């Protein structure tokens, strides 16, 4: 057998199911939430302290850190990044 893999790629599958963009957006949100949580852990920042640094409520922070919630505004992510000494970088490719 000359082919190592059978079938199409995962990206092709997502395209065929018409869910590629949604899956990509969801993955980005999960990574951003994970990165913020990791920075908080590294710096020993509690959720209460993080909410204070962001000048927001703990409930808002919980929504930001929820990997399933993809309805987060860029300014919220930017404030979270700044609160842990990071910068948000967004680019079109």
PyMOL Python script that loads the backbone (N, CA, C, O; Angstrom):
from pymol import cmd

cmd.read_pdbstr("""\
ATOM      1  N   UNK A   1       0.846  -1.164   0.000  1.00  0.00           N
ATOM      2  CA  UNK A   1       0.000   0.000   0.000  1.00  0.00           C
ATOM      3  C   UNK A   1       0.896   1.233   0.000  1.00  0.00           C
ATOM      4  O   UNK A   1       1.759   1.367   0.868  1.00  0.00           O
ATOM      5  N   UNK A   2       0.704   2.136  -0.962  1.00  0.00           N
ATOM      6  CA  UNK A   2       1.561   3.302  -1.097  1.00  0.00           C
ATOM      7  C   UNK A   2       1.115   4.484  -0.244  1.00  0.00           C
ATOM      8  O   UNK A   2       1.938   5.321   0.128  1.00  0.00           O
ATOM      9  N   UNK A   3      -0.159   4.562   0.065  1.00  0.00           N
ATOM     10  CA  UNK A   3      -0.649   5.684   0.870  1.00  0.00           C
ATOM     11  C   UNK A   3      -0.539   5.361   2.352  1.00  0.00           C
ATOM     12  O   UNK A   3      -0.937   4.288   2.806  1.00  0.00           O
ATOM     13  N   UNK A   4       0.008   6.309   3.090  1.00  0.00           N
ATOM     14  CA  UNK A   4       0.160   6.133   4.535  1.00  0.00           C
ATOM     15  C   UNK A   4      -1.170   6.357   5.255  1.00  0.00           C
ATOM     16  O   UNK A   4      -1.468   5.678   6.238  1.00  0.00           O
ATOM     17  N   UNK A   5      -1.961   7.301   4.770  1.00  0.00           N
ATOM     18  CA  UNK A   5      -3.238   7.655   5.396  1.00  0.00           C
ATOM     19  C   UNK A   5      -4.380   7.407   4.427  1.00  0.00           C
ATOM     20  O   UNK A   5      -4.234   7.564   3.215  1.00  0.00           O
ATOM     21  N   UNK A   6      -5.495   7.024   4.971  1.00  0.00           N
ATOM     22  CA  UNK A   6      -6.685   6.796   4.152  1.00  0.00           C
ATOM     23  C   UNK A   6      -7.692   7.890   4.478  1.00  0.00           C
ATOM     24  O   UNK A   6      -7.894   8.224   5.646  1.00  0.00           O
ATOM     25  N   UNK A   7      -8.320   8.445   3.458  1.00  0.00           N
ATOM     26  CA  UNK A   7      -9.329   9.463   3.674  1.00  0.00           C
ATOM     27  C   UNK A   7      -8.765  10.865   3.611  1.00  0.00           C
ATOM     28  O   UNK A   7      -7.601  11.079   3.271  1.00  0.00           O
ATOM     29  N   UNK A   8      -9.616  11.808   3.945  1.00  0.00           N
ATOM     30  CA  UNK A   8      -9.233  13.207   3.856  1.00  0.00           C
ATOM     31  C   UNK A   8      -8.638  13.687   5.176  1.00  0.00           C
ATOM     32  O   UNK A   8      -8.605  12.959   6.168  1.00  0.00           O
ATOM     33  N   UNK A   9      -8.177  14.913   5.159  1.00  0.00           N
ATOM     34  CA  UNK A   9      -7.612  15.504   6.373  1.00  0.00           C
ATOM     35  C   UNK A   9      -8.737  15.936   7.312  1.00  0.00           C
ATOM     36  O   UNK A   9      -9.905  16.004   6.928  1.00  0.00           O
ATOM     37  N   UNK A  10      -8.350  16.221   8.541  1.00  0.00           N
ATOM     38  CA  UNK A  10      -9.328  16.692   9.518  1.00  0.00           C
ATOM     39  C   UNK A  10      -9.903  18.034   9.083  1.00  0.00           C
ATOM     40  O   UNK A  10     -11.100  18.278   9.236  1.00  0.00           O
ATOM     41  N   UNK A  11      -9.049  18.911   8.537  1.00  0.00           N
ATOM     42  CA  UNK A  11      -9.535  20.198   8.035  1.00  0.00           C
ATOM     43  C   UNK A  11     -10.561  19.996   6.928  1.00  0.00           C
ATOM     44  O   UNK A  11     -11.570  20.699   6.875  1.00  0.00           O
ATOM     45  N   UNK A  12     -10.306  19.045   6.051  1.00  0.00           N
ATOM     46  CA  UNK A  12     -11.252  18.770   4.973  1.00  0.00           C
ATOM     47  C   UNK A  12     -12.586  18.279   5.542  1.00  0.00           C
ATOM     48  O   UNK A  12     -13.653  18.659   5.060  1.00  0.00           O
ATOM     49  N   UNK A  13     -12.514  17.438   6.564  1.00  0.00           N
ATOM     50  CA  UNK A  13     -13.734  16.965   7.225  1.00  0.00           C
ATOM     51  C   UNK A  13     -14.524  18.137   7.801  1.00  0.00           C
ATOM     52  O   UNK A  13     -15.737  18.230   7.614  1.00  0.00           O
ATOM     53  N   UNK A  14     -13.822  19.037   8.509  1.00  0.00           N
ATOM     54  CA  UNK A  14     -14.501  20.196   9.091  1.00  0.00           C
ATOM     55  C   UNK A  14     -15.130  21.065   8.010  1.00  0.00           C
ATOM     56  O   UNK A  14     -16.231  21.585   8.187  1.00  0.00           O
ATOM     57  N   UNK A  15     -14.433  21.220   6.897  1.00  0.00           N
ATOM     58  CA  UNK A  15     -14.980  21.982   5.757  1.00  0.00           C
ATOM     59  C   UNK A  15     -16.234  21.310   5.222  1.00  0.00           C
ATOM     60  O   UNK A  15     -17.242  21.973   4.976  1.00  0.00           O
ATOM     61  N   UNK A  16     -16.174  19.992   5.043  1.00  0.00           N
ATOM     62  CA  UNK A  16     -17.325  19.253   4.517  1.00  0.00           C
ATOM     63  C   UNK A  16     -18.540  19.387   5.434  1.00  0.00           C
ATOM     64  O   UNK A  16     -19.675  19.460   4.964  1.00  0.00           O
ATOM     65  N   UNK A  17     -18.298  19.419   6.730  1.00  0.00           N
ATOM     66  CA  UNK A  17     -19.381  19.544   7.703  1.00  0.00           C
ATOM     67  C   UNK A  17     -19.795  20.998   7.918  1.00  0.00           C
ATOM     68  O   UNK A  17     -20.741  21.275   8.656  1.00  0.00           O
ATOM     69  N   UNK A  18     -19.092  21.918   7.279  1.00  0.00           N
ATOM     70  CA  UNK A  18     -19.345  23.358   7.374  1.00  0.00           C
ATOM     71  C   UNK A  18     -19.219  23.866   8.817  1.00  0.00           C
ATOM     72  O   UNK A  18     -20.012  24.690   9.272  1.00  0.00           O
ATOM     73  N   UNK A  19     -18.202  23.353   9.524  1.00  0.00           N
ATOM     74  CA  UNK A  19     -17.980  23.767  10.908  1.00  0.00           C
ATOM     75  C   UNK A  19     -16.532  24.195  11.152  1.00  0.00           C
ATOM     76  O   UNK A  19     -16.126  24.368  12.301  1.00  0.00           O
ATOM     77  N   UNK A  20     -15.761  24.365  10.099  1.00  0.00           N
ATOM     78  CA  UNK A  20     -14.344  24.695  10.252  1.00  0.00           C
ATOM     79  C   UNK A  20     -14.140  26.016  10.998  1.00  0.00           C
ATOM     80  O   UNK A  20     -13.350  26.072  11.940  1.00  0.00           O
ATOM     81  N   UNK A  21     -14.835  27.067  10.593  1.00  0.00           N
ATOM     82  CA  UNK A  21     -14.660  28.379  11.226  1.00  0.00           C
ATOM     83  C   UNK A  21     -15.074  28.350  12.693  1.00  0.00           C
ATOM     84  O   UNK A  21     -14.391  28.921  13.543  1.00  0.00           O
ATOM     85  N   UNK A  22     -16.185  27.691  12.992  1.00  0.00           N
ATOM     86  CA  UNK A  22     -16.657  27.605  14.373  1.00  0.00           C
ATOM     87  C   UNK A  22     -15.670  26.806  15.231  1.00  0.00           C
ATOM     88  O   UNK A  22     -15.387  27.180  16.369  1.00  0.00           O
ATOM     89  N   UNK A  23     -15.157  25.723  14.686  1.00  0.00           N
ATOM     90  CA  UNK A  23     -14.196  24.904  15.428  1.00  0.00           C
ATOM     91  C   UNK A  23     -12.908  25.681  15.678  1.00  0.00           C
ATOM     92  O   UNK A  23     -12.321  25.592  16.756  1.00  0.00           O
ATOM     93  N   UNK A  24     -12.476  26.436  14.686  1.00  0.00           N
ATOM     94  CA  UNK A  24     -11.254  27.235  14.822  1.00  0.00           C
ATOM     95  C   UNK A  24     -11.438  28.319  15.893  1.00  0.00           C
ATOM     96  O   UNK A  24     -10.553  28.519  16.726  1.00  0.00           O
ATOM     97  N   UNK A  25     -12.571  29.013  15.876  1.00  0.00           N
ATOM     98  CA  UNK A  25     -12.848  30.055  16.863  1.00  0.00           C
ATOM     99  C   UNK A  25     -12.913  29.460  18.266  1.00  0.00           C
ATOM    100  O   UNK A  25     -12.408  30.051  19.221  1.00  0.00           O
ATOM    101  N   UNK A  26     -13.529  28.306  18.387  1.00  0.00           N
ATOM    102  CA  UNK A  26     -13.634  27.641  19.684  1.00  0.00           C
ATOM    103  C   UNK A  26     -12.242  27.244  20.195  1.00  0.00           C
ATOM    104  O   UNK A  26     -11.946  27.399  21.379  1.00  0.00           O
ATOM    105  N   UNK A  27     -11.411  26.743  19.317  1.00  0.00           N
ATOM    106  CA  UNK A  27     -10.055  26.352  19.709  1.00  0.00           C
ATOM    107  C   UNK A  27      -9.244  27.561  20.174  1.00  0.00           C
ATOM    108  O   UNK A  27      -8.510  27.478  21.159  1.00  0.00           O
ATOM    109  N   UNK A  28      -9.374  28.663  19.478  1.00  0.00           N
ATOM    110  CA  UNK A  28      -8.663  29.884  19.872  1.00  0.00           C
ATOM    111  C   UNK A  28      -9.101  30.313  21.268  1.00  0.00           C
ATOM    112  O   UNK A  28      -8.258  30.641  22.103  1.00  0.00           O
ATOM    113  N   UNK A  29     -10.403  30.316  21.531  1.00  0.00           N
ATOM    114  CA  UNK A  29     -10.908  30.726  22.841  1.00  0.00           C
ATOM    115  C   UNK A  29     -10.375  29.813  23.934  1.00  0.00           C
ATOM    116  O   UNK A  29      -9.996  30.287  25.005  1.00  0.00           O
ATOM    117  N   UNK A  30     -10.342  28.517  23.678  1.00  0.00           N
ATOM    118  CA  UNK A  30      -9.823  27.571  24.673  1.00  0.00           C
ATOM    119  C   UNK A  30      -8.359  27.857  24.983  1.00  0.00           C
ATOM    120  O   UNK A  30      -7.950  27.825  26.144  1.00  0.00           O
ATOM    121  N   UNK A  31      -7.580  28.132  23.963  1.00  0.00           N
ATOM    122  CA  UNK A  31      -6.153  28.406  24.162  1.00  0.00           C
ATOM    123  C   UNK A  31      -5.959  29.701  24.946  1.00  0.00           C
ATOM    124  O   UNK A  31      -5.140  29.753  25.863  1.00  0.00           O
ATOM    125  N   UNK A  32      -6.700  30.736  24.595  1.00  0.00           N
ATOM    126  CA  UNK A  32      -6.573  32.019  25.297  1.00  0.00           C
ATOM    127  C   UNK A  32      -6.948  31.851  26.772  1.00  0.00           C
ATOM    128  O   UNK A  32      -6.238  32.347  27.647  1.00  0.00           O
ATOM    129  N   UNK A  33      -8.047  31.161  27.055  1.00  0.00           N
ATOM    130  CA  UNK A  33      -8.458  30.929  28.445  1.00  0.00           C
ATOM    131  C   UNK A  33      -7.374  30.157  29.189  1.00  0.00           C
ATOM    132  O   UNK A  33      -7.058  30.481  30.334  1.00  0.00           O
ATOM    133  N   UNK A  34      -6.803  29.141  28.549  1.00  0.00           N
ATOM    134  CA  UNK A  34      -5.744  28.346  29.169  1.00  0.00           C
ATOM    135  C   UNK A  34      -4.505  29.200  29.435  1.00  0.00           C
ATOM    136  O   UNK A  34      -3.899  29.099  30.502  1.00  0.00           O
ATOM    137  N   UNK A  35      -4.126  30.040  28.471  1.00  0.00           N
ATOM    138  CA  UNK A  35      -2.947  30.885  28.650  1.00  0.00           C
ATOM    139  C   UNK A  35      -3.123  31.857  29.819  1.00  0.00           C
ATOM    140  O   UNK A  35      -2.191  32.074  30.593  1.00  0.00           O
ATOM    141  N   UNK A  36      -4.291  32.427  29.942  1.00  0.00           N
ATOM    142  CA  UNK A  36      -4.546  33.363  31.043  1.00  0.00           C
ATOM    143  C   UNK A  36      -4.501  32.615  32.372  1.00  0.00           C
ATOM    144  O   UNK A  36      -3.896  33.090  33.333  1.00  0.00           O
ATOM    145  N   UNK A  37      -5.137  31.451  32.426  1.00  0.00           N
ATOM    146  CA  UNK A  37      -5.105  30.667  33.665  1.00  0.00           C
ATOM    147  C   UNK A  37      -3.686  30.256  34.039  1.00  0.00           C
ATOM    148  O   UNK A  37      -3.316  30.304  35.213  1.00  0.00           O
ATOM    149  N   UNK A  38      -2.896  29.855  33.061  1.00  0.00           N
ATOM    150  CA  UNK A  38      -1.511  29.468  33.328  1.00  0.00           C
ATOM    151  C   UNK A  38      -0.697  30.650  33.850  1.00  0.00           C
ATOM    152  O   UNK A  38       0.105  30.491  34.771  1.00  0.00           O
ATOM    153  N   UNK A  39      -0.895  31.818  33.277  1.00  0.00           N
ATOM    154  CA  UNK A  39      -0.189  33.012  33.751  1.00  0.00           C
ATOM    155  C   UNK A  39      -0.603  33.337  35.179  1.00  0.00           C
ATOM    156  O   UNK A  39       0.230  33.736  35.992  1.00  0.00           O
ATOM    157  N   UNK A  40      -1.880  33.168  35.486  1.00  0.00           N
ATOM    158  CA  UNK A  40      -2.356  33.404  36.847  1.00  0.00           C
ATOM    159  C   UNK A  40      -1.694  32.428  37.824  1.00  0.00           C
ATOM    160  O   UNK A  40      -1.246  32.827  38.899  1.00  0.00           O
ATOM    161  N   UNK A  41      -1.636  31.153  37.444  1.00  0.00           N
ATOM    162  CA  UNK A  41      -1.020  30.141  38.305  1.00  0.00           C
ATOM    163  C   UNK A  41       0.464  30.441  38.515  1.00  0.00           C
ATOM    164  O   UNK A  41       0.961  30.384  39.640  1.00  0.00           O
ATOM    165  N   UNK A  42       1.159  30.756  37.438  1.00  0.00           N
ATOM    166  CA  UNK A  42       2.589  31.037  37.512  1.00  0.00           C
ATOM    167  C   UNK A  42       2.876  32.193  38.456  1.00  0.00           C
ATOM    168  O   UNK A  42       3.848  32.168  39.210  1.00  0.00           O
ATOM    169  N   UNK A  43       2.022  33.203  38.406  1.00  0.00           N
ATOM    170  CA  UNK A  43       2.225  34.398  39.226  1.00  0.00           C
ATOM    171  C   UNK A  43       1.538  34.309  40.592  1.00  0.00           C
ATOM    172  O   UNK A  43       1.663  35.215  41.416  1.00  0.00           O
ATOM    173  N   UNK A  44       0.818  33.217  40.825  1.00  0.00           N
ATOM    174  CA  UNK A  44       0.120  33.066  42.100  1.00  0.00           C
ATOM    175  C   UNK A  44      -1.015  34.047  42.286  1.00  0.00           C
ATOM    176  O   UNK A  44      -1.279  34.497  43.401  1.00  0.00           O
ATOM    177  N   UNK A  45      -1.688  34.382  41.196  1.00  0.00           N
ATOM    178  CA  UNK A  45      -2.784  35.351  41.236  1.00  0.00           C
ATOM    179  C   UNK A  45      -4.111  34.604  41.383  1.00  0.00           C
ATOM    180  O   UNK A  45      -4.440  33.749  40.561  1.00  0.00           O
ATOM    181  N   UNK A  46      -4.864  34.927  42.425  1.00  0.00           N
ATOM    182  CA  UNK A  46      -6.175  34.312  42.631  1.00  0.00           C
ATOM    183  C   UNK A  46      -7.204  34.951  41.688  1.00  0.00           C
ATOM    184  O   UNK A  46      -6.948  35.982  41.067  1.00  0.00           O
ATOM    185  N   UNK A  47      -8.356  34.316  41.601  1.00  0.00           N
ATOM    186  CA  UNK A  47      -9.428  34.882  40.773  1.00  0.00           C
ATOM    187  C   UNK A  47      -9.897  36.226  41.325  1.00  0.00           C
ATOM    188  O   UNK A  47     -10.197  37.147  40.565  1.00  0.00           O
ATOM    189  N   UNK A  48      -9.958  36.329  42.635  1.00  0.00           N
ATOM    190  CA  UNK A  48     -10.379  37.588  43.251  1.00  0.00           C
ATOM    191  C   UNK A  48      -9.388  38.697  42.895  1.00  0.00           C
ATOM    192  O   UNK A  48      -9.793  39.792  42.504  1.00  0.00           O
ATOM    193  N   UNK A  49      -8.104  38.415  43.031  1.00  0.00           N
ATOM    194  CA  UNK A  49      -7.068  39.399  42.698  1.00  0.00           C
ATOM    195  C   UNK A  49      -7.099  39.732  41.212  1.00  0.00           C
ATOM    196  O   UNK A  49      -6.964  40.895  40.832  1.00  0.00           O
ATOM    197  N   UNK A  50      -7.274  38.726  40.376  1.00  0.00           N
ATOM    198  CA  UNK A  50      -7.315  38.958  38.933  1.00  0.00           C
ATOM    199  C   UNK A  50      -8.488  39.861  38.562  1.00  0.00           C
ATOM    200  O   UNK A  50      -8.335  40.776  37.752  1.00  0.00           O
ATOM    201  N   UNK A  51      -9.649  39.611  39.144  1.00  0.00           N
ATOM    202  CA  UNK A  51     -10.821  40.449  38.876  1.00  0.00           C
ATOM    203  C   UNK A  51     -10.551  41.891  39.302  1.00  0.00           C
ATOM    204  O   UNK A  51     -10.944  42.829  38.609  1.00  0.00           O
ATOM    205  N   UNK A  52      -9.879  42.069  40.444  1.00  0.00           N
ATOM    206  CA  UNK A  52      -9.536  43.422  40.884  1.00  0.00           C
ATOM    207  C   UNK A  52      -8.598  44.090  39.887  1.00  0.00           C
ATOM    208  O   UNK A  52      -8.791  45.252  39.531  1.00  0.00           O
ATOM    209  N   UNK A  53      -7.589  43.361  39.440  1.00  0.00           N
ATOM    210  CA  UNK A  53      -6.641  43.930  38.474  1.00  0.00           C
ATOM    211  C   UNK A  53      -7.332  44.332  37.175  1.00  0.00           C
ATOM    212  O   UNK A  53      -6.961  45.321  36.543  1.00  0.00           O
ATOM    213  N   UNK A  54      -8.333  43.559  36.786  1.00  0.00           N
ATOM    214  CA  UNK A  54      -9.053  43.843  35.546  1.00  0.00           C
ATOM    215  C   UNK A  54     -10.154  44.874  35.745  1.00  0.00           C
ATOM    216  O   UNK A  54     -10.762  45.334  34.778  1.00  0.00           O
ATOM    217  N   UNK A  55     -10.411  45.238  37.008  1.00  0.00           N
ATOM    218  CA  UNK A  55     -11.516  46.146  37.338  1.00  0.00           C
ATOM    219  C   UNK A  55     -12.848  45.599  36.821  1.00  0.00           C
ATOM    220  O   UNK A  55     -13.612  46.282  36.139  1.00  0.00           O
ATOM    221  N   UNK A  56     -13.088  44.331  37.181  1.00  0.00           N
ATOM    222  CA  UNK A  56     -14.310  43.657  36.760  1.00  0.00           C
ATOM    223  C   UNK A  56     -14.770  42.734  37.876  1.00  0.00           C
ATOM    224  O   UNK A  56     -14.149  42.670  38.937  1.00  0.00           O
ATOM    225  N   UNK A  57     -15.849  42.028  37.637  1.00  0.00           N
ATOM    226  CA  UNK A  57     -16.377  41.097  38.637  1.00  0.00           C
ATOM    227  C   UNK A  57     -15.747  39.718  38.468  1.00  0.00           C
ATOM    228  O   UNK A  57     -15.202  39.386  37.415  1.00  0.00           O
ATOM    229  N   UNK A  58     -15.836  38.941  39.515  1.00  0.00           N
ATOM    230  CA  UNK A  58     -15.330  37.572  39.419  1.00  0.00           C
ATOM    231  C   UNK A  58     -16.184  36.770  38.439  1.00  0.00           C
ATOM    232  O   UNK A  58     -15.668  35.887  37.755  1.00  0.00           O
ATOM    233  N   UNK A  59     -17.466  37.062  38.362  1.00  0.00           N
ATOM    234  CA  UNK A  59     -18.344  36.369  37.411  1.00  0.00           C
ATOM    235  C   UNK A  59     -17.880  36.619  35.977  1.00  0.00           C
ATOM    236  O   UNK A  59     -17.872  35.704  35.154  1.00  0.00           O
ATOM    237  N   UNK A  60     -17.492  37.863  35.680  1.00  0.00           N
ATOM    238  CA  UNK A  60     -16.984  38.191  34.338  1.00  0.00           C
ATOM    239  C   UNK A  60     -15.689  37.433  34.075  1.00  0.00           C
ATOM    240  O   UNK A  60     -15.482  36.929  32.972  1.00  0.00           O
ATOM    241  N   UNK A  61     -14.825  37.349  35.067  1.00  0.00           N
ATOM    242  CA  UNK A  61     -13.582  36.598  34.920  1.00  0.00           C
ATOM    243  C   UNK A  61     -13.875  35.121  34.680  1.00  0.00           C
ATOM    244  O   UNK A  61     -13.228  34.488  33.845  1.00  0.00           O
ATOM    245  N   UNK A  62     -14.837  34.573  35.398  1.00  0.00           N
ATOM    246  CA  UNK A  62     -15.214  33.169  35.194  1.00  0.00           C
ATOM    247  C   UNK A  62     -15.697  32.932  33.765  1.00  0.00           C
ATOM    248  O   UNK A  62     -15.389  31.899  33.170  1.00  0.00           O
ATOM    249  N   UNK A  63     -16.444  33.871  33.216  1.00  0.00           N
ATOM    250  CA  UNK A  63     -16.889  33.741  31.818  1.00  0.00           C
ATOM    251  C   UNK A  63     -15.692  33.760  30.873  1.00  0.00           C
ATOM    252  O   UNK A  63     -15.644  33.005  29.902  1.00  0.00           O
ATOM    253  N   UNK A  64     -14.729  34.628  31.165  1.00  0.00           N
ATOM    254  CA  UNK A  64     -13.524  34.703  30.339  1.00  0.00           C
ATOM    255  C   UNK A  64     -12.741  33.395  30.388  1.00  0.00           C
ATOM    256  O   UNK A  64     -12.242  32.926  29.366  1.00  0.00           O
ATOM    257  N   UNK A  65     -12.635  32.810  31.574  1.00  0.00           N
ATOM    258  CA  UNK A  65     -11.847  31.592  31.741  1.00  0.00           C
ATOM    259  C   UNK A  65     -12.591  30.325  31.336  1.00  0.00           C
ATOM    260  O   UNK A  65     -11.994  29.251  31.272  1.00  0.00           O
ATOM    261  N   UNK A  66     -13.881  30.439  31.065  1.00  0.00           N
ATOM    262  CA  UNK A  66     -14.684  29.286  30.641  1.00  0.00           C
ATOM    263  C   UNK A  66     -14.365  28.965  29.182  1.00  0.00           C
ATOM    264  O   UNK A  66     -14.713  29.742  28.292  1.00  0.00           O
ATOM    265  N   UNK A  67     -13.707  27.828  28.922  1.00  0.00           N
ATOM    266  CA  UNK A  67     -13.324  27.513  27.544  1.00  0.00           C
ATOM    267  C   UNK A  67     -14.517  27.283  26.619  1.00  0.00           C
ATOM    268  O   UNK A  67     -14.371  27.341  25.398  1.00  0.00           O
ATOM    269  N   UNK A  68     -15.681  27.028  27.180  1.00  0.00           N
ATOM    270  CA  UNK A  68     -16.872  26.805  26.367  1.00  0.00           C
ATOM    271  C   UNK A  68     -17.574  28.110  25.994  1.00  0.00           C
ATOM    272  O   UNK A  68     -18.409  28.124  25.090  1.00  0.00           O
ATOM    273  N   UNK A  69     -17.250  29.190  26.671  1.00  0.00           N
ATOM    274  CA  UNK A  69     -17.884  30.477  26.401  1.00  0.00           C
ATOM    275  C   UNK A  69     -17.043  31.251  25.392  1.00  0.00           C
ATOM    276  O   UNK A  69     -15.988  31.786  25.732  1.00  0.00           O
ATOM    277  N   UNK A  70     -17.512  31.306  24.166  1.00  0.00           N
ATOM    278  CA  UNK A  70     -16.748  32.013  23.130  1.00  0.00           C
ATOM    279  C   UNK A  70     -17.308  33.406  22.853  1.00  0.00           C
ATOM    280  O   UNK A  70     -16.983  34.020  21.836  1.00  0.00           O
ATOM    281  N   UNK A  71     -18.138  33.895  23.748  1.00  0.00           N
ATOM    282  CA  UNK A  71     -18.721  35.237  23.606  1.00  0.00           C
ATOM    283  C   UNK A  71     -17.984  36.217  24.511  1.00  0.00           C
ATOM    284  O   UNK A  71     -18.579  36.788  25.425  1.00  0.00           O
ATOM    285  N   UNK A  72     -16.719  36.409  24.267  1.00  0.00           N
ATOM    286  CA  UNK A  72     -15.890  37.289  25.074  1.00  0.00           C
ATOM    287  C   UNK A  72     -15.378  38.416  24.189  1.00  0.00           C
ATOM    288  O   UNK A  72     -14.923  38.178  23.070  1.00  0.00           O
ATOM    289  N   UNK A  73     -15.455  39.633  24.688  1.00  0.00           N
ATOM    290  CA  UNK A  73     -15.021  40.789  23.906  1.00  0.00           C
ATOM    291  C   UNK A  73     -13.509  40.946  23.968  1.00  0.00           C
ATOM    292  O   UNK A  73     -12.866  40.584  24.954  1.00  0.00           O
ATOM    293  N   UNK A  74     -12.962  41.492  22.896  1.00  0.00           N
ATOM    294  CA  UNK A  74     -11.515  41.676  22.810  1.00  0.00           C
ATOM    295  C   UNK A  74     -10.977  42.569  23.925  1.00  0.00           C
ATOM    296  O   UNK A  74      -9.889  42.318  24.443  1.00  0.00           O
ATOM    297  N   UNK A  75     -11.720  43.603  24.298  1.00  0.00           N
ATOM    298  CA  UNK A  75     -11.218  44.482  25.350  1.00  0.00           C
ATOM    299  C   UNK A  75     -11.113  43.750  26.686  1.00  0.00           C
ATOM    300  O   UNK A  75     -10.250  44.071  27.502  1.00  0.00           O
ATOM    301  N   UNK A  76     -11.977  42.776  26.910  1.00  0.00           N
ATOM    302  CA  UNK A  76     -11.902  41.973  28.128  1.00  0.00           C
ATOM    303  C   UNK A  76     -10.644  41.111  28.113  1.00  0.00           C
ATOM    304  O   UNK A  76      -9.938  41.020  29.117  1.00  0.00           O
ATOM    305  N   UNK A  77     -10.368  40.485  26.987  1.00  0.00           N
ATOM    306  CA  UNK A  77      -9.164  39.656  26.858  1.00  0.00           C
ATOM    307  C   UNK A  77      -7.922  40.532  26.996  1.00  0.00           C
ATOM    308  O   UNK A  77      -6.938  40.128  27.615  1.00  0.00           O
ATOM    309  N   UNK A  78      -7.971  41.712  26.427  1.00  0.00           N
ATOM    310  CA  UNK A  78      -6.838  42.631  26.509  1.00  0.00           C
ATOM    311  C   UNK A  78      -6.578  43.057  27.965  1.00  0.00           C
ATOM    312  O   UNK A  78      -5.426  43.120  28.393  1.00  0.00           O
ATOM    313  N   UNK A  79      -7.629  43.345  28.713  1.00  0.00           N
ATOM    314  CA  UNK A  79      -7.455  43.706  30.125  1.00  0.00           C
ATOM    315  C   UNK A  79      -6.913  42.538  30.931  1.00  0.00           C
ATOM    316  O   UNK A  79      -6.100  42.731  31.835  1.00  0.00           O
ATOM    317  N   UNK A  80      -7.355  41.327  30.611  1.00  0.00           N
ATOM    318  CA  UNK A  80      -6.851  40.141  31.311  1.00  0.00           C
ATOM    319  C   UNK A  80      -5.368  39.939  31.015  1.00  0.00           C
ATOM    320  O   UNK A  80      -4.581  39.640  31.913  1.00  0.00           O
ATOM    321  N   UNK A  81      -4.999  40.103  29.758  1.00  0.00           N
ATOM    322  CA  UNK A  81      -3.586  39.964  29.385  1.00  0.00           C
ATOM    323  C   UNK A  81      -2.737  40.985  30.137  1.00  0.00           C
ATOM    324  O   UNK A  81      -1.689  40.639  30.681  1.00  0.00           O
ATOM    325  N   UNK A  82      -3.177  42.220  30.169  1.00  0.00           N
ATOM    326  CA  UNK A  82      -2.437  43.277  30.862  1.00  0.00           C
ATOM    327  C   UNK A  82      -2.342  42.991  32.356  1.00  0.00           C
ATOM    328  O   UNK A  82      -1.329  43.302  32.982  1.00  0.00           O
ATOM    329  N   UNK A  83      -3.372  42.410  32.924  1.00  0.00           N
ATOM    330  CA  UNK A  83      -3.400  42.121  34.356  1.00  0.00           C
ATOM    331  C   UNK A  83      -2.347  41.099  34.768  1.00  0.00           C
ATOM    332  O   UNK A  83      -1.953  41.040  35.933  1.00  0.00           O
ATOM    333  N   UNK A  84      -1.894  40.292  33.807  1.00  0.00           N
ATOM    334  CA  UNK A  84      -0.836  39.309  34.093  1.00  0.00           C
ATOM    335  C   UNK A  84       0.462  39.669  33.367  1.00  0.00           C
ATOM    336  O   UNK A  84       1.340  38.826  33.187  1.00  0.00           O
ATOM    337  N   UNK A  85       0.567  40.942  32.952  1.00  0.00           N
ATOM    338  CA  UNK A  85       1.801  41.419  32.338  1.00  0.00           C
ATOM    339  C   UNK A  85       2.030  40.956  30.918  1.00  0.00           C
ATOM    340  O   UNK A  85       3.171  40.903  30.460  1.00  0.00           O
ATOM    341  N   UNK A  86       0.971  40.623  30.218  1.00  0.00           N
ATOM    342  CA  UNK A  86       1.072  40.163  28.823  1.00  0.00           C
ATOM    343  C   UNK A  86       0.386  41.168  27.904  1.00  0.00           C
ATOM    344  O   UNK A  86      -0.307  42.079  28.357  1.00  0.00           O
ATOM    345  N   UNK A  87       0.595  40.980  26.609  1.00  0.00           N
ATOM    346  CA  UNK A  87      -0.098  41.778  25.603  1.00  0.00           C
ATOM    347  C   UNK A  87      -0.876  40.862  24.695  1.00  0.00           C
ATOM    348  O   UNK A  87      -0.448  39.746  24.402  1.00  0.00           O
ATOM    349  N   UNK A  88      -2.018  41.335  24.252  1.00  0.00           N
ATOM    350  CA  UNK A  88      -2.835  40.596  23.294  1.00  0.00           C
ATOM    351  C   UNK A  88      -2.397  40.977  21.899  1.00  0.00           C
ATOM    352  O   UNK A  88      -2.253  42.159  21.588  1.00  0.00           O
ATOM    353  N   UNK A  89      -2.183  39.977  21.054  1.00  0.00           N
ATOM    354  CA  UNK A  89      -1.826  40.246  19.666  1.00  0.00           C
ATOM    355  C   UNK A  89      -2.853  39.541  18.781  1.00  0.00           C
ATOM    356  O   UNK A  89      -3.047  38.329  18.885  1.00  0.00           O
ATOM    357  N   UNK A  90      -3.498  40.297  17.924  1.00  0.00           N
ATOM    358  CA  UNK A  90      -4.492  39.774  16.989  1.00  0.00           C
ATOM    359  C   UNK A  90      -4.033  40.132  15.589  1.00  0.00           C
ATOM    360  O   UNK A  90      -3.619  41.263  15.336  1.00  0.00           O
ATOM    361  N   UNK A  91      -4.104  39.177  14.684  1.00  0.00           N
ATOM    362  CA  UNK A  91      -3.692  39.479  13.317  1.00  0.00           C
ATOM    363  C   UNK A  91      -4.576  38.764  12.317  1.00  0.00           C
ATOM    364  O   UNK A  91      -5.127  37.702  12.605  1.00  0.00           O
ATOM    365  N   UNK A  92      -4.703  39.335  11.175  1.00  0.00           N
ATOM    366  CA  UNK A  92      -5.427  38.714  10.072  1.00  0.00           C
ATOM    367  C   UNK A  92      -4.405  38.012   9.189  1.00  0.00           C
ATOM    368  O   UNK A  92      -3.354  38.565   8.865  1.00  0.00           O
ATOM    369  N   UNK A  93      -4.733  36.790   8.808  1.00  0.00           N
ATOM    370  CA  UNK A  93      -3.811  36.026   7.943  1.00  0.00           C
ATOM    371  C   UNK A  93      -4.539  35.532   6.733  1.00  0.00           C
ATOM    372  O   UNK A  93      -3.944  34.869   5.882  1.00  0.00           O
TER     373      UNK A  93
END
""", "prot")
cmd.dss("prot")
cmd.show_as("cartoon", "prot")
cmd.util.cbc("prot")
cmd.orient("prot")
